[in-house]
């Protein structure tokens, strides 16, 4: 009997010393498993006489019950302690501000927003979007657009050229999105109504110029296109984009190699305390260039200028974004300042629509 009491004492101590459920399971197997110490005592009952079994049986079975109960109690204690530790480690401070989801904290860059806005406006007028590569040939960027040899825009101080090829030709970073117009006229038969938004590159950098900037151009080619159509399109665009009921525009003669006649367009505005308001006032602000497509450009693109004529226009996306949203430094568009983007950016799920308001 003293051996049973000693075994009980040892098992009780081992159960109490178990630090986790894995250690407790090891104690259970050592005591009550198939080869456990308590199981070994139970096996001896079969070889005892009835009197011995009557005397020792209750003690051995009692040991089994005590050990089983002690293991169950310790397991419950360990489970409760583990739960308390987990709850303590996962405590949430309800006084802290909630974490907004990414769709709420993210912001759409003003350039992306303005591209979506102008795309919505021109799509409502029936224009498709055309795109082309940023790396262009001299032929598409200049020659087919009626730039003569020796024109200043071809020089290194304006254009980023790549190293010459073995044949002497050089690729370049496009200086405008006009090559997209060329590609469109070469691959599509009139009538053509497209806008060409994209990145362009020129060697210039200051508060209102960057080496890489964004431009959108428009092109209409048909048999009866004329300046009246062009003026209406530009007026409707300015009213929709700047969200004003009416706007006055002034067309001034100018020169571009790819249009004839060529014009620069001023829009009515009022300057007040550093802000520019459109659709009112007595001031004027230049906003874009336009004109009738030069007959040489039509010929270079395989179109008969005696049958087809058209008009084109171009404007800086960065510039109209600055004018509409009161941004005074073009360089801030490209500095990746999260504080600036949080201030001027747009919520990503607020898609610009003509019905709901472009900047709502």
C-alpha positions in Angstrom: 0.0 0.0 0.0 2.9 2.3 0.7 4.0 1.9 -2.9 0.6 3.0 -4.2 0.6 6.0 -1.9 4.1 7.0 -3.1 3.0 6.6 -6.8 -0.1 8.7 -6.1 2.1 11.4 -4.5 4.5 11.3 -7.5 1.8 11.5 -10.1 0.0 14.3 -8.2 3.2 16.3 -8.2 3.9 15.6 -11.9 0.3 16.7 -12.8 0.7 20.0 -10.8 4.1 20.7 -12.4 2.8 20.4 -16.0 3.2 23.8 -17.6 1.1 23.2 -20.7 -1.3 20.7 -22.2 1.5 18.8 -24.0 3.3 18.2 -20.7 0.1 17.2 -19.1 -0.6 14.7 -21.9 2.8 13.1 -21.3 2.0 12.6 -17.6 -1.4 11.0 -18.5 0.2 8.6 -20.9 2.9 7.7 -18.4 0.2 7.0 -15.8 -2.9 5.8 -17.6 -1.5 4.8 -21.0 -1.3 1.2 -22.2 2.1 0.8 -20.5 1.5 3.4 -17.8 2.3 2.9 -14.1 -1.3 2.9 -13.0 -2.3 0.6 -15.8 0.4 -1.9 -14.7 -1.1 -2.0 -11.3 -4.5 -2.7 -12.7 -3.1 -5.6 -14.7 -2.0 -7.3 -11.4 -5.5 -7.7 -10.2 -6.1 -10.6 -12.5 -3.4 -12.7 -10.8 -4.6 -12.0 -7.2 -6.7 -14.2 -5.0 -10.2 -13.1 -4.3 -9.3 -11.9 -0.9 -6.2 -9.9 -2.2 -8.3 -8.5 -5.0 -11.0 -7.4 -2.5 -8.4 -5.7 -0.3 -6.2 -4.0 -3.0 -8.8 -3.5 -5.8 -10.5 -0.5 -4.4 -7.2 1.2 -3.7 -5.8 0.7 -7.2 -9.1 1.7 -8.9 -9.3 4.7 -6.5 -5.8 5.7 -7.7 -6.9 5.5 -11.3 -9.9 7.7 -10.6 -7.9 10.2 -8.5 -5.2 10.5 -11.2 -7.9 10.9 -14.0 -9.7 13.6 -12.0 -6.5 15.5 -11.2 -5.5 15.4 -14.9 -8.9 16.7 -15.9 -8.8 19.5 -13.3 -5.3 20.6 -14.4 -6.3 20.5 -18.0 -9.1 22.9 -17.2 -6.7 25.2 -15.3 -4.3 25.3 -18.2 -7.0 26.0 -20.7 -8.3 28.9 -18.6 -4.8 30.3 -18.2 -4.2 30.1 -22.0 -7.5 31.9 -22.7 -6.6 34.6 -20.2 -3.2 35.1 -21.9 -4.7 35.2 -25.3 -7.3 37.8 -24.2 -4.6 39.9 -22.6 -2.5 39.8 -25.8 -5.5 40.6 -28.1 -6.8 43.5 -26.0 -8.3 46.3 -28.2 -8.2 49.8 -27.0 -11.6 51.1 -27.9 -10.5 54.7 -27.4 -8.1 54.5 -30.4 -9.4 55.8 -33.7 -10.6 53.2 -36.2 -8.4 52.1 -39.1 -9.9 53.1 -42.4 -9.9 50.5 -45.2 -7.5 51.0 -48.1 -10.3 52.1 -50.4 -11.0 55.0 -48.0 -7.4 56.1 -47.3 -6.1 55.8 -50.8 -6.3 58.8 -53.1 -6.5 59.2 -56.9 -3.8 61.6 -58.2 -5.2 64.9 -59.7 -3.7 64.0 -63.1 -5.5 60.7 -63.2 -8.7 62.4 -62.0 -8.4 65.1 -64.8 -7.8 62.4 -67.5 -11.0 60.6 -66.3 -12.9 63.9 -66.4 -11.9 65.0 -69.8 -12.4 61.4 -71.1 -16.0 61.5 -69.8 -16.6 64.9 -71.4 -15.3 64.0 -74.9 -16.9 60.5 -74.7 -20.2 62.3 -74.3 -19.5 64.1 -77.6 -18.7 60.8 -79.4 -14.9 60.8 -79.2 -12.9 57.6 -78.7 -9.5 57.4 -76.9 -6.4 56.6 -78.9 -3.0 55.8 -77.5 0.5 55.3 -78.7 4.1 54.6 -77.5 6.2 57.1 -75.5 9.2 56.3 -77.6 8.7 57.5 -81.2 10.6 57.8 -84.5 11.6 61.2 -85.9 9.3 60.5 -88.8 6.1 60.2 -86.7 7.1 62.9 -84.2 8.2 65.5 -86.7 8.4 64.7 -90.4 4.8 63.5 -91.0 3.6 66.5 -88.9 5.2 68.9 -91.4 8.2 70.0 -89.3 10.8 71.1 -91.8 14.5 70.1 -91.4 16.3 72.5 -89.1 13.1 73.4 -87.1 14.1 74.5 -83.6 11.8 71.9 -82.0 14.1 69.2 -83.5 17.1 70.5 -81.6 18.6 68.8 -78.6 17.6 71.6 -76.2 14.0 70.7 -76.8 14.0 66.9 -77.5 15.3 63.9 -75.7 17.0 61.8 -78.3 18.4 58.3 -78.0 21.8 57.3 -79.3 21.9 57.1 -83.1 21.4 53.8 -84.8 23.9 52.4 -87.3 22.0 53.9 -90.2 22.1 57.4 -88.5 18.4 57.5 -87.4 17.5 58.2 -83.8 14.5 57.4 -81.7 13.2 60.0 -79.3 10.8 60.6 -76.4 7.8 62.1 -78.0 7.5 65.8 -77.5 3.7 65.8 -78.0 0.9 63.3 -78.4 0.5 64.3 -82.1 2.2 61.1 -83.3 -0.9 59.3 -82.0 -2.9 61.3 -84.4 -0.6 60.3 -87.2 -0.9 56.6 -86.2 -4.7 56.9 -86.1 -4.9 58.5 -89.6 -2.5 55.8 -91.0 -4.6 52.9 -89.6 -8.2 54.2 -89.7 -10.4 55.6 -92.4 -12.4 58.8 -91.8 -14.6 59.8 -90.2 -12.2 60.1 -87.2 -13.0 61.5 -83.8 -10.4 60.7 -81.2 -8.6 62.3 -78.2 -5.0 61.3 -77.4 -4.1 61.7 -73.7 -0.6 60.7 -72.5 2.8 61.5 -71.3 5.2 63.8 -73.3 8.8 64.9 -72.8 10.7 68.1 -73.3 14.0 69.4 -71.9 12.6 72.0 -69.6 12.1 72.4 -65.8 10.8 75.2 -63.6 7.7 76.1 -61.6 5.4 75.7 -64.6 7.4 73.2 -66.7 8.7 69.7 -66.1 10.8 67.3 -68.3 7.8 64.9 -68.3 4.3 66.3 -68.5 0.8 65.2 -69.7 -1.0 66.4 -72.7 -4.3 65.7 -74.4 -4.9 66.3 -78.1 -8.1 66.0 -80.1 -8.5 65.1 -83.8 -11.5 65.3 -86.1 -11.2 64.2 -89.8 -14.3 64.2 -92.1 -15.4 65.6 -95.4 -17.3 68.6 -93.9 -15.4 69.5 -90.7 -14.8 73.2 -90.2 -13.8 75.8 -87.6 -17.4 76.2 -86.4 -17.4 72.6 -85.2 -14.0 73.1 -83.5 -15.2 76.3 -81.6 -18.3 74.5 -80.4 -16.4 71.5 -79.1 -13.9 73.6 -77.2 -16.6 75.8 -75.7 -18.6 72.8 -74.6 -15.5 71.2 -73.1 -14.5 74.3 -71.1 -18.0 74.7 -69.7 -18.2 71.1 -68.7 -14.7 70.8 -67.3 -14.6 74.1 -65.3 -18.3 73.5 -64.4 -19.6 76.9 -65.4 -22.8 77.7 -67.2 -21.2 79.9 -69.9 -17.7 80.9 -71.0 -16.3 83.4 -73.5 -13.4 82.3 -75.7 -11.0 84.3 -77.8 -9.2 82.8 -80.8 -5.9 84.5 -81.8 -3.9 83.7 -85.0 -0.8 81.7 -84.3 1.6 79.3 -86.1 2.0 75.5 -85.7 3.6 73.4 -88.5 0.8 70.8 -88.5 -2.2 73.2 -88.7 -3.2 75.9 -91.1 -4.8 78.2 -90.1 -3.5 77.9 -86.5 -4.9 79.6 -83.4 -4.3 80.0 -79.7 -7.3 80.1 -77.5 -7.9 82.4 -74.5 -10.7 81.8 -72.0 -12.5 84.5 -70.0 -11.6 84.6 -66.4 -11.4 86.8 -63.3 -8.3 86.9 -61.0 -9.2 87.4 -57.4 -6.8 87.1 -54.4 -4.6 84.6 -56.2 -7.5 82.5 -57.5 -8.7 82.3 -61.1 -12.5 82.0 -61.7 -13.7 81.1 -65.2 -16.9 82.2 -66.9 -16.8 85.7 -65.4 -14.5 88.8 -65.2 -12.7 90.8 -67.8 -9.3 89.0 -67.9 -8.1 86.4 -70.4 -6.0 83.3 -70.0 -4.4 81.3 -72.7 -5.5 77.6 -72.4 -4.8 75.7 -75.6 -3.7 75.7 -79.3 -5.7 74.5 -82.2 -6.3 74.8 -86.0 -7.3 73.0 -89.2 -5.1 70.0 -90.0 -2.4 71.1 -92.6 -3.0 69.5 -96.0 0.6 68.2 -96.0 -0.1 66.2 -92.8 -3.2 64.7 -94.5 -1.0 63.8 -97.5 1.7 62.3 -95.3 -0.9 60.1 -93.6 -2.4 58.8 -96.9 -5.5 61.0 -96.9 -6.6 63.2 -99.9 -6.9 66.8 -98.7 -9.2 67.5 -101.6 -11.7 65.1 -100.1 -11.1 65.3 -96.3 -10.3 68.1 -93.9 -10.2 68.2 -90.2 -9.1 70.1 -87.1 -7.0 69.4 -84.1 -6.3 70.9 -80.7 -4.0 70.3 -77.8 -3.7 71.3 -74.2 -1.6 70.5 -71.1 -3.4 68.2 -68.7 -1.2 69.4 -65.8 -2.0 73.0 -66.6 -5.7 72.6 -66.7 -5.5 70.6 -63.5 -3.6 73.4 -61.8 -6.2 76.0 -63.0 -9.2 74.0 -61.9 -8.0 72.8 -58.5 -5.8 75.8 -57.5 -2.4 74.1 -57.6 0.3 76.7 -57.9 3.4 74.6 -58.5 3.6 72.0 -61.3 6.6 70.2 -59.7 4.4 69.1 -56.7 2.6 66.7 -59.1 5.7 64.5 -59.3 7.2 64.8 -55.7 5.2 61.9 -54.3 4.4 63.8 -51.1 1.6 61.9 -49.3 0.5 65.0 -47.5 0.0 66.8 -50.8 -1.9 63.9 -52.3 -4.2 63.6 -49.2 -5.0 67.3 -49.7 -5.4 67.4 -53.5 -6.2 63.8 -54.2 -9.7 62.3 -54.9 -11.4 59.3 -53.3 -10.9 56.3 -55.5 -14.6 55.2 -55.7 -15.9 58.7 -56.7 -15.9 58.3 -60.5 -16.3 61.5 -62.4 -19.6 61.7 -64.3 -21.3 64.5 -66.2 -24.6 63.8 -64.3 -23.1 63.7 -60.8 -20.5 66.5 -61.4 -16.9 65.9 -62.4 -15.3 67.0 -59.2 -17.9 65.9 -56.8 
